[in-house]
Amino acid sequence: QQHLIDIDDRFKKPSKSVDKKYSGDYDLYLDSESGKRIIKVEVKACRAINTKIRGGLETKALSFESKEPYWMNFQQIKLDIADVFVFIGVWVDKILYWILTNDEVKNHPIRSHQHRGGIEYQIGITDKNFSDFNKFLVDPSKLVDIIKQKIK
């Protein structure tokens, strides 16, 4: 969360003084354009790891240009709690940001249950489906503006 605040200080940490129902269920918020409501933001970060080798994350970490197969599993996605999700993909030499609204996550064909019968979901971004997420890629300097455009 602090990483996004460092990029744009319009991201704020939530509290009960801002949202009386807040109980730690989302990570950040933004003031809406109207100022009458807040936009609840959930942040999920994941490293791109080589799926062919075993070992610690430091041995499985990949550069962005690597041709090795990779997987990033964004977990513990709780639908209907946040208005928007920021997925942060981390390679050893690059960081990418995807913004998906709650509806875009809900309706995404790659979304799956994390645990049988549970309320948490996951989305896996891999070398095979990366291009399916291109439309959600956002330059870090435009994160807040794109979120506000998507959530009106």
N, CA and C atoms as an extended XYZ file, in Angstrom:
456
Properties=species:S:1:pos:R:3:atomname:S:1:resname:S:1:resid:I:1 pbc="F F F"
N         0.811       -1.188        0.000 N   GLN     1
C         0.000        0.000        0.000 CA  GLN     1
C         0.861        1.262        0.000 C   GLN     1
N         1.901        1.251        0.823 N   GLN     2
C         2.755        2.431        0.899 CA  GLN     2
C         3.375        2.738       -0.458 C   GLN     2
N         3.673        1.704       -1.221 N   HIS     3
C         4.244        1.896       -2.553 CA  HIS     3
C         3.327        2.776       -3.411 C   HIS     3
N         2.027        2.519       -3.378 N   LEU     4
C         1.099        3.328       -4.175 CA  LEU     4
C         0.984        4.745       -3.626 C   LEU     4
N         0.998        4.887       -2.319 N   ILE     5
C         0.964        6.229       -1.719 CA  ILE     5
C         2.206        7.009       -2.131 C   ILE     5
N         3.348        6.330       -2.198 N   ASP     6
C         4.583        6.987       -2.634 CA  ASP     6
C         4.500        7.427       -4.095 C   ASP     6
N         3.774        6.683       -4.915 N   ILE     7
C         3.593        7.051       -6.321 CA  ILE     7
C         2.651        8.243       -6.447 C   ILE     7
N         1.563        8.231       -5.673 N   ASP     8
C         0.554        9.295       -5.756 CA  ASP     8
C        -0.085        9.463       -4.384 C   ASP     8
N         0.132       10.611       -3.780 N   ASP     9
C        -0.364       10.819       -2.412 CA  ASP     9
C        -1.866       11.057       -2.327 C   ASP     9
N        -2.567       10.922       -3.458 N   ARG    10
C        -4.031       10.947       -3.383 CA  ARG    10
C        -4.571        9.624       -2.852 C   ARG    10
N        -3.750        8.560       -2.910 N   PHE    11
C        -4.114        7.315       -2.234 CA  PHE    11
C        -4.001        7.563       -0.738 C   PHE    11
N        -5.015        7.146        0.014 N   LYS    12
C        -5.033        7.351        1.469 CA  LYS    12
C        -5.302        6.028        2.174 C   LYS    12
N        -4.798        5.942        3.402 N   LYS    13
C        -5.086        4.770        4.236 CA  LYS    13
C        -6.447        4.962        4.890 C   LYS    13
N        -7.300        3.948        4.830 N   PRO    14
C        -8.643        4.078        5.404 CA  PRO    14
C        -8.626        3.999        6.931 C   PRO    14
N        -9.699        4.516        7.508 N   SER    15
C        -9.894        4.444        8.960 CA  SER    15
C       -11.385        4.588        9.237 C   SER    15
N       -11.759        4.358       10.460 N   LYS    16
C       -13.174        4.499       10.841 CA  LYS    16
C       -13.643        5.948       10.735 C   LYS    16
N       -12.744        6.899       10.828 N   SER    17
C       -13.157        8.298       10.699 CA  SER    17
C       -13.560        8.629        9.263 C   SER    17
N       -13.048        7.869        8.299 N   VAL    18
C       -13.395        8.064        6.891 CA  VAL    18
C       -14.569        7.179        6.493 C   VAL    18
N       -14.552        5.931        6.981 N   ASP    19
C       -15.574        4.937        6.658 CA  ASP    19
C       -15.973        4.247        7.963 C   ASP    19
N       -17.128        4.603        8.470 N   LYS    20
C       -17.570        4.075        9.771 CA  LYS    20
C       -17.629        2.545        9.803 C   LYS    20
N       -17.825        1.913        8.636 N   LYS    21
C       -17.910        0.451        8.568 CA  LYS    21
C       -16.550       -0.206        8.311 C   LYS    21
N       -15.501        0.576        8.213 N   TYR    22
C       -14.183        0.022        7.883 CA  TYR    22
C       -13.694       -0.931        8.967 C   TYR    22
N       -13.239       -2.118        8.516 N   SER    23
C       -12.717       -3.107        9.466 CA  SER    23
C       -11.472       -3.798        8.910 C   SER    23
N       -10.688       -3.073        8.122 N   GLY    24
C        -9.467       -3.639        7.567 CA  GLY    24
C        -9.679       -4.451        6.310 C   GLY    24
N       -10.859       -4.358        5.711 N   ASP    25
C       -11.200       -5.223        4.585 CA  ASP    25
C       -10.706       -4.722        3.229 C   ASP    25
N       -10.249       -3.488        3.105 N   TYR    26
C        -9.617       -2.998        1.882 CA  TYR    26
C        -8.400       -2.175        2.289 C   TYR    26
N        -7.541       -1.889        1.325 N   ASP    27
C        -6.219       -1.346        1.646 CA  ASP    27
C        -6.113        0.170        1.623 C   ASP    27
N        -6.694        0.793        0.616 N   LEU    28
C        -6.561        2.234        0.421 CA  LEU    28
C        -7.893        2.798       -0.040 C   LEU    28
N        -7.974        4.111       -0.074 N   TYR    29
C        -9.152        4.734       -0.664 CA  TYR    29
C        -8.739        5.990       -1.405 C   TYR    29
N        -9.625        6.422       -2.268 N   LEU    30
C        -9.494        7.687       -2.981 CA  LEU    30
C       -10.786        8.448       -2.796 C   LEU    30
N       -10.701        9.759       -2.770 N   ASP    31
C       -11.923       10.557       -2.800 CA  ASP    31
C       -12.479       10.493       -4.213 C   ASP    31
N       -13.788       10.358       -4.327 N   SER    32
C       -14.407       10.338       -5.654 CA  SER    32
C       -14.390       11.748       -6.226 C   SER    32
N       -14.683       11.852       -7.510 N   GLU    33
C       -14.714       13.165       -8.161 CA  GLU    33
C       -15.707       14.101       -7.487 C   GLU    33
N       -16.844       13.559       -7.087 N   SER    34
C       -17.871       14.393       -6.459 CA  SER    34
C       -17.521       14.726       -5.016 C   SER    34
N       -16.647       13.910       -4.417 N   GLY    35
C       -16.300       14.114       -3.017 CA  GLY    35
C       -17.361       13.604       -2.061 C   GLY    35
N       -18.425       13.011       -2.606 N   LYS    36
C       -19.535       12.537       -1.774 CA  LYS    36
C       -19.343       11.105       -1.298 C   LYS    36
N       -18.398       10.400       -1.902 N   ARG    37
C       -18.145        9.022       -1.488 CA  ARG    37
C       -16.664        8.734       -1.670 C   ARG    37
N       -16.248        7.601       -1.144 N   ILE    38
C       -14.865        7.193       -1.353 CA  ILE    38
C       -14.830        6.012       -2.313 C   ILE    38
N       -13.700        5.858       -2.964 N   ILE    39
C       -13.453        4.710       -3.832 CA  ILE    39
C       -12.554        3.764       -3.048 C   ILE    39
N       -13.051        2.573       -2.772 N   LYS    40
C       -12.298        1.586       -1.991 CA  LYS    40
C       -11.367        0.808       -2.922 C   LYS    40
N       -10.094        0.767       -2.544 N   VAL    41
C        -9.050        0.177       -3.377 CA  VAL    41
C        -8.409       -1.005       -2.651 C   VAL    41
N        -8.349       -2.140       -3.325 N   GLU    42
C        -7.643       -3.312       -2.807 CA  GLU    42
C        -6.378       -3.499       -3.639 C   GLU    42
N        -5.253       -3.710       -2.981 N   VAL    43
C        -3.964       -3.844       -3.651 CA  VAL    43
C        -3.485       -5.287       -3.524 C   VAL    43
N        -3.108       -5.867       -4.649 N   LYS    44
C        -2.565       -7.226       -4.672 CA  LYS    44
C        -1.256       -7.190       -5.450 C   LYS    44
N        -0.183       -7.697       -4.860 N   ALA    45
C         1.119       -7.721       -5.526 CA  ALA    45
C         1.628       -9.152       -5.604 C   ALA    45
N         2.353       -9.430       -6.672 N   CYS    46
C         2.857      -10.783       -6.879 CA  CYS    46
C         4.124      -10.729       -7.726 C   CYS    46
N         5.050      -11.627       -7.434 N   ARG    47
C         6.270      -11.747       -8.233 CA  ARG    47
C         6.042      -12.710       -9.388 C   ARG    47
N         6.662      -12.402      -10.522 N   ALA    48
C         6.669      -13.337      -11.646 CA  ALA    48
C         7.729      -14.386      -11.343 C   ALA    48
N         7.290      -15.628      -11.171 N   ILE    49
C         8.236      -16.686      -10.812 CA  ILE    49
C         8.282      -17.757      -11.892 C   ILE    49
N         9.465      -18.301      -12.078 N   ASN    50
C         9.691      -19.367      -13.046 CA  ASN    50
C         8.969      -20.621      -12.570 C   ASN    50
N         8.107      -21.152      -13.408 N   THR    51
C         7.325      -22.329      -13.019 CA  THR    51
C         8.067      -23.641      -13.261 C   THR    51
N         9.249      -23.572      -13.877 N   LYS    52
C         9.983      -24.800      -14.199 CA  LYS    52
C        10.971      -25.215      -13.119 C   LYS    52
N        11.305      -24.326      -12.197 N   ILE    53
C        12.319      -24.685      -11.209 CA  ILE    53
C        11.765      -24.605       -9.797 C   ILE    53
N        12.384      -25.373       -8.918 N   ARG    54
C        12.029      -25.354       -7.501 CA  ARG    54
C        13.025      -24.465       -6.774 C   ARG    54
N        12.614      -24.020       -5.593 N   GLY    55
C        13.527      -23.218       -4.794 CA  GLY    55
C        12.844      -21.979       -4.270 C   GLY    55
N        13.629      -21.136       -3.651 N   GLY    56
C        13.115      -19.899       -3.089 CA  GLY    56
C        12.795      -18.884       -4.167 C   GLY    56
N        12.070      -17.854       -3.767 N   LEU    57
C        11.673      -16.828       -4.726 CA  LEU    57
C        12.870      -16.182       -5.405 C   LEU    57
N        13.977      -16.047       -4.670 N   GLU    58
C        15.150      -15.397       -5.264 CA  GLU    58
C        15.738      -16.218       -6.410 C   GLU    58
N        15.575      -17.532       -6.387 N   THR    59
C        16.086      -18.365       -7.479 CA  THR    59
C        15.074      -18.502       -8.610 C   THR    59
N        13.810      -18.241       -8.326 N   LYS    60
C        12.757      -18.380       -9.331 CA  LYS    60
C        12.396      -17.053       -9.995 C   LYS    60
N        12.945      -15.945       -9.466 N   ALA    61
C        12.618      -14.617       -9.990 CA  ALA    61
C        13.095      -14.483      -11.434 C   ALA    61
N        12.307      -13.777      -12.234 N   LEU    62
C        12.599      -13.636      -13.658 CA  LEU    62
C        12.708      -12.179      -14.073 C   LEU    62
N        13.486      -11.948      -15.127 N   SER    63
C        13.481      -10.625      -15.749 CA  SER    63
C        12.277      -10.559      -16.687 C   SER    63
N        11.869       -9.361      -17.018 N   PHE    64
C        10.673       -9.174      -17.837 CA  PHE    64
C        10.838       -9.790      -19.228 C   PHE    64
N        12.019       -9.724      -19.790 N   GLU    65
C        12.257      -10.237      -21.146 CA  GLU    65
C        12.524      -11.743      -21.187 C   GLU    65
N        12.521      -12.401      -20.044 N   SER    66
C        12.797      -13.837      -19.997 CA  SER    66
C        11.778      -14.611      -20.835 C   SER    66
N        12.254      -15.658      -21.459 N   LYS    67
C        11.371      -16.535      -22.250 CA  LYS    67
C        10.873      -17.719      -21.419 C   LYS    67
N        11.294      -17.788      -20.164 N   GLU    68
C        10.867      -18.872      -19.283 CA  GLU    68
C         9.387      -18.705      -18.933 C   GLU    68
N         8.685      -19.805      -18.686 N   PRO    69
C         7.276      -19.693      -18.279 CA  PRO    69
C         7.186      -19.095      -16.874 C   PRO    69
N         6.204      -18.236      -16.682 N   TYR    70
C         6.044      -17.628      -15.360 CA  TYR    70
C         4.587      -17.642      -14.938 C   TYR    70
N         4.401      -17.369      -13.668 N   TRP    71
C         3.074      -17.373      -13.064 CA  TRP    71
C         3.062      -16.347      -11.946 C   TRP    71
N         2.008      -15.566      -11.905 N   MET    72
C         1.732      -14.660      -10.787 CA  MET    72
C         0.315      -14.972      -10.331 C   MET    72
N         0.162      -15.400       -9.100 N   ASN    73
C        -1.154      -15.775       -8.597 CA  ASN    73
C        -1.633      -14.729       -7.592 C   ASN    73
N        -2.556      -13.891       -8.018 N   PHE    74
C        -3.122      -12.857       -7.153 CA  PHE    74
C        -4.253      -13.496       -6.356 C   PHE    74
N        -4.043      -13.608       -5.042 N   GLN    75
C        -4.934      -14.391       -4.190 CA  GLN    75
C        -5.721      -13.535       -3.213 C   GLN    75
N        -6.617      -14.215       -2.516 N   GLN    76
C        -7.444      -13.621       -1.460 CA  GLN    76
C        -8.218      -12.406       -1.973 C   GLN    76
N        -8.759      -12.557       -3.172 N   ILE    77
C        -9.589      -11.506       -3.754 CA  ILE    77
C       -10.994      -11.673       -3.203 C   ILE    77
N       -11.432      -10.677       -2.466 N   LYS    78
C       -12.781      -10.702       -1.897 CA  LYS    78
C       -13.642       -9.727       -2.699 C   LYS    78
N       -14.548      -10.292       -3.459 N   LEU    79
C       -15.415       -9.464       -4.296 CA  LEU    79
C       -16.408       -8.700       -3.436 C   LEU    79
N       -16.874       -7.609       -3.937 N   ASP    80
C       -17.885       -6.757       -3.301 CA  ASP    80
C       -17.364       -5.979       -2.095 C   ASP    80
N       -16.081       -6.096       -1.772 N   ILE    81
C       -15.532       -5.308       -0.670 CA  ILE    81
C       -14.876       -4.044       -1.211 C   ILE    81
N       -14.175       -4.175       -2.337 N   ALA    82
C       -13.496       -3.031       -2.940 CA  ALA    82
C       -14.200       -2.637       -4.234 C   ALA    82
N       -14.059       -1.376       -4.592 N   ASP    83
C       -14.594       -0.893       -5.866 CA  ASP    83
C       -13.647       -1.229       -7.012 C   ASP    83
N       -12.359       -1.261       -6.687 N   VAL    84
C       -11.339       -1.457       -7.715 CA  VAL    84
C       -10.158       -2.222       -7.116 C   VAL    84
N        -9.506       -2.991       -7.981 N   PHE    85
C        -8.326       -3.757       -7.580 CA  PHE    85
C        -7.127       -3.259       -8.371 C   PHE    85
N        -6.015       -3.064       -7.691 N   VAL    86
C        -4.749       -2.761       -8.348 CA  VAL    86
C        -3.877       -3.998       -8.187 C   VAL    86
N        -3.582       -4.643       -9.304 N   PHE    87
C        -2.674       -5.785       -9.303 CA  PHE    87
C        -1.298       -5.259       -9.687 C   PHE    87
N        -0.303       -5.598       -8.881 N   ILE    88
C         1.068       -5.171       -9.137 CA  ILE    88
C         1.889       -6.414       -9.457 C   ILE    88
N         2.411       -6.464      -10.673 N   GLY    89
C         3.257       -7.576      -11.099 CA  GLY    89
C         4.713       -7.163      -11.028 C   GLY    89
N         5.524       -7.990      -10.367 N   VAL    90
C         6.920       -7.624      -10.120 CA  VAL    90
C         7.866       -8.627      -10.777 C   VAL    90
N         8.711       -8.122      -11.658 N   TRP    91
C         9.833       -8.868      -12.219 CA  TRP    91
C        11.089       -8.274      -11.598 C   TRP    91
N        12.243       -8.883      -11.804 N   VAL    92
C        13.460       -8.335      -11.195 CA  VAL    92
C        13.816       -6.969      -11.777 C   VAL    92
N        13.347       -6.676      -12.981 N   ASP    93
C        13.727       -5.429      -13.638 CA  ASP    93
C        12.535       -4.584      -14.094 C   ASP    93
N        11.337       -4.932      -13.649 N   LYS    94
C        10.159       -4.183      -14.115 CA  LYS    94
C         9.008       -4.396      -13.147 C   LYS    94
N         8.189       -3.356      -13.004 N   ILE    95
C         6.954       -3.449      -12.226 CA  ILE    95
C         5.821       -2.986      -13.130 C   ILE    95
N         4.760       -3.785      -13.209 N   LEU    96
C         3.585       -3.428      -14.004 CA  LEU    96
C         2.367       -3.314      -13.097 C   LEU    96
N         1.410       -2.491      -13.535 N   TYR    97
C         0.199       -2.221      -12.763 CA  TYR    97
C        -1.014       -2.468      -13.646 C   TYR    97
N        -1.937       -3.273      -13.140 N   TRP    98
C        -3.203       -3.517      -13.816 CA  TRP    98
C        -4.315       -3.004      -12.908 C   TRP    98
N        -5.300       -2.349      -13.492 N   ILE    99
C        -6.456       -1.880      -12.727 CA  ILE    99
C        -7.692       -2.578      -13.266 C   ILE    99
N        -8.391       -3.266      -12.359 N   LEU   100
C        -9.649       -3.918      -12.707 CA  LEU   100
C       -10.710       -3.484      -11.711 C   LEU   100
N       -11.872       -3.127      -12.218 N   THR   101
C       -12.986       -2.817      -11.327 CA  THR   101
C       -13.504       -4.117      -10.722 C   THR   101
N       -14.339       -3.975       -9.723 N   ASN   102
C       -14.951       -5.150       -9.107 CA  ASN   102
C       -15.677       -5.977      -10.171 C   ASN   102
N       -16.445       -5.322      -11.030 N   ASP   103
C       -17.181       -6.048      -12.078 CA  ASP   103
C       -16.238       -6.734      -13.063 C   ASP   103
N       -15.118       -6.077      -13.396 N   GLU   104
C       -14.166       -6.690      -14.325 CA  GLU   104
C       -13.536       -7.944      -13.716 C   GLU   104
N       -13.272       -7.921      -12.421 N   VAL   105
C       -12.751       -9.120      -11.756 CA  VAL   105
C       -13.840      -10.186      -11.708 C   VAL   105
N       -15.043       -9.776      -11.310 N   LYS   106
C       -16.163      -10.720      -11.191 CA  LYS   106
C       -16.425      -11.461      -12.492 C   LYS   106
N       -16.320      -10.753      -13.594 N   ASN   107
C       -16.676      -11.318      -14.890 CA  ASN   107
C       -15.483      -11.847      -15.677 C   ASN   107
N       -14.298      -11.808      -15.097 N   HIS   108
C       -13.115      -12.251      -15.840 CA  HIS   108
C       -13.092      -13.781      -15.923 C   HIS   108
N       -12.895      -14.322      -17.122 N   PRO   109
C       -12.941      -15.780      -17.287 CA  PRO   109
C       -11.818      -16.528      -16.559 C   PRO   109
N       -10.759      -15.847      -16.191 N   ILE   110
C        -9.642      -16.520      -15.519 CA  ILE   110
C        -9.819      -16.524      -13.999 C   ILE   110
N       -10.758      -15.766      -13.492 N   ARG   111
C       -11.009      -15.736      -12.041 CA  ARG   111
C       -11.511      -17.104      -11.604 C   ARG   111
N       -11.012      -17.567      -10.463 N   SER   112
C       -11.468      -18.855       -9.933 CA  SER   112
C       -11.536      -18.782       -8.417 C   SER   112
N       -12.277      -19.718       -7.821 N   HIS   113
C       -12.327      -19.801       -6.356 CA  HIS   113
C       -10.952      -20.171       -5.833 C   HIS   113
N       -10.558      -19.533       -4.735 N   GLN   114
C        -9.288      -19.902       -4.125 CA  GLN   114
C        -9.438      -21.162       -3.286 C   GLN   114
N       -10.528      -21.252       -2.563 N   HIS   115
C       -10.804      -22.427       -1.736 CA  HIS   115
C       -12.207      -22.905       -2.067 C   HIS   115
N       -12.402      -24.183       -2.062 N   ARG   116
C       -13.704      -24.735       -2.400 CA  ARG   116
C       -14.784      -24.157       -1.489 C   ARG   116
N       -15.803      -23.580       -2.079 N   GLY   117
C       -16.928      -23.051       -1.321 CA  GLY   117
C       -16.647      -21.761       -0.580 C   GLY   117
N       -15.447      -21.242       -0.711 N   GLY   118
C       -15.082      -20.027        0.018 CA  GLY   118
C       -15.519      -18.766       -0.694 C   GLY   118
N       -15.260      -17.644       -0.047 N   ILE   119
C       -15.643      -16.353       -0.618 CA  ILE   119
C       -14.452      -15.648       -1.258 C   ILE   119
N       -13.291      -16.291       -1.245 N   GLU   120
C       -12.104      -15.680       -1.824 CA  GLU   120
C       -11.826      -16.262       -3.204 C   GLU   120
N       -11.299      -15.392       -4.063 N   TYR   121
C       -11.007      -15.776       -5.436 CA  TYR   121
C        -9.538      -15.524       -5.729 C   TYR   121
N        -9.117      -15.972       -6.904 N   GLN   122
C        -7.757      -15.728       -7.350 CA  GLN   122
C        -7.758      -15.525       -8.856 C   GLN   122
N        -6.746      -14.815       -9.311 N   ILE   123
C        -6.511      -14.634      -10.744 CA  ILE   123
C        -5.034      -14.898      -10.977 C   ILE   123
N        -4.744      -15.785      -11.901 N   GLY   124
C        -3.358      -16.089      -12.239 CA  GLY   124
C        -2.989      -15.469      -13.572 C   GLY   124
N        -1.964      -14.637      -13.565 N   ILE   125
C        -1.437      -14.069      -14.805 CA  ILE   125
C        -0.166      -14.847      -15.134 C   ILE   125
N        -0.130      -15.379      -16.349 N   THR   126
C         0.990      -16.216      -16.773 CA  THR   126
C         1.544      -15.718      -18.101 C   THR   126
N         2.637      -16.345      -18.535 N   ASP   127
C         3.192      -16.028      -19.848 CA  ASP   127
C         2.195      -16.371      -20.953 C   ASP   127
N         1.277      -17.295      -20.694 N   LYS   128
C         0.304      -17.713      -21.716 CA  LYS   128
C        -0.895      -16.773      -21.834 C   LYS   128
N        -1.291      -16.119      -20.732 N   ASN   129
C        -2.488      -15.266      -20.787 CA  ASN   129
C        -2.184      -13.786      -20.568 C   ASN   129
N        -0.915      -13.428      -20.529 N   PHE   130
C        -0.508      -12.049      -20.262 CA  PHE   130
C        -1.241      -11.050      -21.159 C   PHE   130
N        -1.335      -11.362      -22.444 N   SER   131
C        -1.952      -10.424      -23.387 CA  SER   131
C        -3.434      -10.197      -23.090 C   SER   131
N        -4.089      -11.139      -22.411 N   ASP   132
C        -5.492      -10.959      -22.027 CA  ASP   132
C        -5.660       -9.801      -21.047 C   ASP   132
N        -4.581       -9.410      -20.395 N   PHE   133
C        -4.641       -8.357      -19.382 CA  PHE   133
C        -4.086       -7.022      -19.877 C   PHE   133
N        -3.662       -6.959      -21.140 N   ASN   134
C        -3.086       -5.719      -21.674 CA  ASN   134
C        -4.026       -4.531      -21.540 C   ASN   134
N        -5.319       -4.761      -21.724 N   LYS   135
C        -6.268       -3.644      -21.670 CA  LYS   135
C        -6.392       -3.053      -20.271 C   LYS   135
N        -5.891       -3.756      -19.257 N   PHE   136
C        -5.961       -3.270      -17.882 CA  PHE   136
C        -4.656       -2.628      -17.414 C   PHE   136
N        -3.598       -2.699      -18.244 N   LEU   137
C        -2.304       -2.123      -17.876 CA  LEU   137
C        -2.393       -0.608      -17.777 C   LEU   137
N        -1.754       -0.053      -16.752 N   VAL   138
C        -1.794        1.391      -16.526 CA  VAL   138
C        -0.399        1.867      -16.131 C   VAL   138
N         0.013        2.982      -16.696 N   ASP   139
C         1.261        3.616      -16.287 CA  ASP   139
C         1.109        4.082      -14.839 C   ASP   139
N         2.134        3.906      -14.005 N   PRO   140
C         1.980        4.271      -12.590 CA  PRO   140
C         1.601        5.732      -12.360 C   PRO   140
N         2.025        6.613      -13.240 N   SER   141
C         1.687        8.033      -13.064 CA  SER   141
C         0.209        8.315      -13.314 C   SER   141
N        -0.509        7.353      -13.898 N   LYS   142
C        -1.922        7.553      -14.242 CA  LYS   142
C        -2.867        6.691      -13.414 C   LYS   142
N        -2.354        6.000      -12.403 N   LEU   143
C        -3.185        5.080      -11.620 CA  LEU   143
C        -4.445        5.746      -11.080 C   LEU   143
N        -4.283        6.854      -10.376 N   VAL   144
C        -5.435        7.502       -9.744 CA  VAL   144
C        -6.416        8.007      -10.793 C   VAL   144
N        -5.912        8.638      -11.834 N   ASP   145
C        -6.804        9.186      -12.860 CA  ASP   145
C        -7.605        8.088      -13.553 C   ASP   145
N        -6.968        6.965      -13.848 N   ILE   146
C        -7.679        5.859      -14.501 CA  ILE   146
C        -8.700        5.246      -13.547 C   ILE   146
N        -8.334        5.086      -12.289 N   ILE   147
C        -9.299        4.559      -11.315 CA  ILE   147
C       -10.519        5.466      -11.253 C   ILE   147
N       -10.305        6.761      -11.189 N   LYS   148
C       -11.436        7.699      -11.094 CA  LYS   148
C       -12.271        7.694      -12.370 C   LYS   148
N       -11.648        7.459      -13.521 N   GLN   149
C       -12.413        7.340      -14.768 CA  GLN   149
C       -13.277        6.086      -14.757 C   GLN   149
N       -12.722        4.994      -14.235 N   LYS   150
C       -13.439        3.723      -14.240 CA  LYS   150
C       -14.543        3.674      -13.193 C   LYS   150
N       -14.356        4.361      -12.079 N   ILE   151
C       -15.328        4.338      -10.980 CA  ILE   151
C       -15.962        5.715      -10.888 C   ILE   151
N       -17.129        5.847      -11.439 N   LYS   152
C       -17.812        7.154      -11.402 CA  LYS   152
C       -19.011        7.094      -10.505 C   LYS   152
